[in-house]
């Protein structure tokens, strides 16, 4: 069953400054800041929530279809998707733009200075859910402002169940707009910070939205997650990772587990546990798409943590 993933495709350019920012940024001169950092180490990771979610869902054996906009520099990512056998039928290249990308400089204290260029992501509304075919489930993940609103409306109008995952895009919307998203969506996935922001902006307690027609998923970092569904509160434990290397993309991995569980009609306890496991497997690797596991390895890891088989 095909799952349509509406969201960003991006490059993450990560640079490491072999010193500490505090040694080069003077507090008393912050108002006239003019600094340059030599970064001998640099790497580019494939990222963006649509790419990350699709990567993880494909690894589970799902059938993800990405809907995203990219720029003239898309070729390396296109080659990667070909190698991963991920369809690009709804990836639209916007002329004279760059693919969305983050430029992240990290120092030896793990402080970060980040600049984000949305580029082609701002044109996500040029894609339409109505152009897709044989879609049984969708997700509206962080993307261009207009595109997120349009895709949510189209899913709703077409009767396709979908998950609203506002992520870092949440501050773009006012309370009425967020309420409209939540009324249209069948599933709402947020972290604890986003959950509080949603409540503040809408004036609603999120738990009140979790009725027979809505499912609310709140991730709590190292404290696991909680799922409100079918009148129940389901607590999902955090899976102890082999090591903690990089949290980038952990939320996307978790959401891939949710989407897989929904498509396969798994119960919510199992679905949440699968999401938790994927987040744990991802956090032991740098970047959002550098972890590689077979279905057999995922199944064994699930068995070791929860005493049951997932596949």
N, C-alpha and C positions, 0 to 999 in steps of 0.2 A: 504494500500500500504506500503510495507516494505522499510524502510530507513536504509541504511548501514552506521554505524558510526565508522569510523576508527580513533582511538586515544588511549590515555592512560587510564589505570585503575590503581589507586594509593591509598595508605593510606596516610592521613595527620595526623601526630603525633604532637599535639599542647601542649606545656608546658608553664606555666605561672610562671615567676620569680617574687616573691613578693618584689621587690625592683627595683632600676633603674640601668641600665648597667653603667651609667656614674659614679656611686659611686664605681665601682669595676674595671673599665678599666681606667688606668692612661694614659693620652695622651703621656706623655714623655717616657712611657714604651711600646708603641704599637708595637715596633719592636721586643720585647721579650715577646709577649703575651702568658700567661699561666694562664687561669682562669677556674673556675668551678662554676656553678650556681646550687643552691638547688632549685628544682622545685616540690613543694608538690602537685601542681595541674597539671594533665595531662589527655588528652582525645585523642581518635583516631577517626577521621572522615573518612567516605568513600568518595573518591574523584577520580580525574583523569577526563579529559574532556570527554572521551567516556562514563564513568559511569554517570557523571553529566548530559550530554546532553540526554542520554537515559532515565534517571530518569524523567526529565522534559517532554520529548516528550511522555512518557508513561502516565504521569499525564494528558496530554492534550487529550489522547485517540488515540495517534499515535501508530505505529507498529515499534519500533526501533529494530535494530539488531546490536549488538556491534561486532567489530572486533578488538581484542587486545591480547597482550601477558601478562601473569602473572607468578608468581613464586610459590615456594613450600608452601608459607604462604597464599595462595589464599582462603583457606576454609571458613573463616568468610564472605568474600565478595560473594562467591558462594552461601552460605546460604541466604544472603540478596537478591541476584538476584532471587533465587527460591521463596522467600516470595513475591517479587514484580512481579512475573510472567514475568521476562525478560529472553528471550532466551540466552543461552550461547553456541550456536552451533559454533560460530566463535571466541571463547575465547580459546587460546592455552596456555597450561601450559608448561613453559620451565624448564626442570629439573635443579636442583642445582642452582637456582637463587632465588632472592627475588622479590616480586612484587614491582614496583616503589613506592617510598615513600619519603615524605618530613618530616623533623624534624624541627619544628618551635618553637623557644623560644621567648616569648614576655615579655617585662618588663612593669612596671606600667605606663610608658609614651607611651605605644603602639609601642615602637621600636621593631624590630624583627631581630633575627639572624636565618637564614635558611640554612639547608644543604639538598640537594636533591640527592637521590640515584636512578638512572634510572633502574637498575636491568634488569628485563625481557623486559622492554620497548625497550631496545637496539636490541631486536630480533624481532621487529614487522614485519620485512620483511619476516619472516617465514609464515605469513598469506598472502593469495592471494585473491583479489577481485574475481578472476575467479572461485573460489570455492563456491561463494555465489549463491543463486538462488532467482528468483522473486524479484529482487531489482529494484526499480523505481527511487531512488534518493540516493545520498551519500554525505558524508562530509569527508574531510581529515583534521583532527584536530591535534594538537600537539602530536607527537609520536616520535619513533626512526627516525633518519635522513633517512636511506635507505628505511625504510618502507613507510614514507610519499611520497617519490619520486615514489616508486613502485606502491603504491595504486592509486596515481593520474594518472599515466600512464595507469594503467589497467582500471580505470573508463573511461578514454578517449578512449581507444582502443575498449572497449565494448559498447560505445555509451550511457553510463549511465550519465545523468547530475549530477554534483557534486559541492559542495561548498569547496573552499580552505580557510581554517581558520588557518593561520600559528601560531598565538599566540606567546608564548615564544620561539617557535622553529624557528622563522624567522631568528635570527642571524646565524643559522647554514648554510645558503645558500648564495651564491654569486648572483650578479645581473642576470647573464644568467640563472641560475637555477630558480630564482624567476620568471623571464619572462616566462620560460617554464611552470611553475605551472599556471601562470595567463592565458597563451594561451590555456591550456588544460581545465581549470575550466570554468563553466558556471556562478558561483557566487563567489565573493570574499568578505570575511568578516574580517575586521580589526578594531582595535581601532585607535584613532587619532595618538598616538605615532608610532604604527606599520605602519600606512599609510605614515607617514613622512619617516620612515626608508625604506619602499618599494620604495618611490620616489627617495631617495638618492642613493639606490643601483642599481636601474634599469635605472635611468635617464628619466623616463616617469612620466608625470602628471597622477595620477590615474584616474582623471575624463575622460581622453581621452580613457580609457579602457572601460568605461561604454557606449557601443554602443548597437545596437539592439540585439547582441548576448551575452553580458555580463551585469551582475548586480553587482554593487559595493555598499557595506554596510559599513559605517564608524560609529562606536559608539563613543560618545563624553562625556561619564560619566554623570555628573549631567546636562549637556546641551543637553541630548537626543541623537539623531542619525540622520544620513542623508543617504538616499538611492538614488543612481543614476541608473535609469532604464528607458528603452524605450525613451531615449532622455530627460528625466525629472529629476529634482532634487526634491526629496520628503523629507520634513523635518518631523521628528518624535519627538514629545515632550517627555520629561522625565516624567514618572508617579511618583507623590509624594509618597514616601514610608511611611508606618505607623511609622517606626523608622529605623534608620540606625545602624545596629549591626555588619554586616560582609559582605564585598563585594566579598568574595571568591565564585566563581562559578556564579556570576551574568552574565558574558559574555556567559557562557555555557547555562544558562537559556534563555537568549535572542536568542541564536542560535537555541535552540529547537523551539522557537516561529516562527523563520524564516522557519525552515524545515517543520513545520506543515502547515504554510501558503502556501508554495510552493506545497506541496502534495495536499492540498485542493483547489488549484487554486484561492486563495484569492488575491485581489488586493494588491499592495505593501504598500499602506497606512495602510490598515488593518493588513497586515502581520507585518509591523514594530511596529505598536501599540501593537500587541499581544506580540511581543518580549520585548518591553519596560515594559509592565505590568508584565511579568514573572520575569524580572530582579528586579523590585520593590518589588514583593512578596518575592523573595529570600533574598534580602538584609536585611530583618527584622529578619533573622534567622542565627545562626552560622552554618558554614559548607556549603558544596555544595549540600547536599541532606537531610537536616533536616526540610525543609518546606513541608507541606502536605496540599493540597487543592483538593477539588472535582471539576469536570467539572462545576458543578452548581455554585460553589463559584467563579471560574475563570470567568465564564460568567457574573455573577453579578458584579464582580469587573470591568470587561471590560465595562459593561453598565454604571456603576457609573462614570467612567472616560471619556468615549467616546460617550455615549448616544446611543449605538447600541448593539446588541447581537452578540456574536462570534460563538455560537454553535446553 
